[in-house]
Amino acid sequence: MKYWINLGLSVEEAKEQIRKIQDKRSLPYFIEKYGKDEGIKKFNETIKKWITSLNNKSEEEKLDILIRKTKRSKRYSNVSIKLFDGVLIERYKFNCRI
């Protein structure tokens, strides 16, 4: 982020620039890169592959992905993450018994 700030961008503008650079899975990215028709087609193919891959994972892997994704987020406090972990683990244990 310092790079973009040193170029004269504000903190918010620098964050937006970084987000744009890292954004490689959004529909606007695909449209900009491939054009409207081909971009929509390639975006749908990518999403379909991603969903298939996710659906092929075990329940343990899905739970692990959800927990890691939650812990990476800076929007949640440590207390809420611990509570969330407990709820997910209890839910997972309940689902395994069925």
Secondary structure as GFF3:
##gff-version 3
##sequence-region A 1 98
A	DSSP	alpha_helix	2	6	.	.	.	ID=ss1
A	DSSP	alpha_helix	11	22	.	.	.	ID=ss2
A	DSSP	alpha_helix	27	34	.	.	.	ID=ss3
A	DSSP	alpha_helix	36	55	.	.	.	ID=ss4
A	DSSP	alpha_helix	59	72	.	.	.	ID=ss5
A	DSSP	alpha_helix	78	97	.	.	.	ID=ss6
###
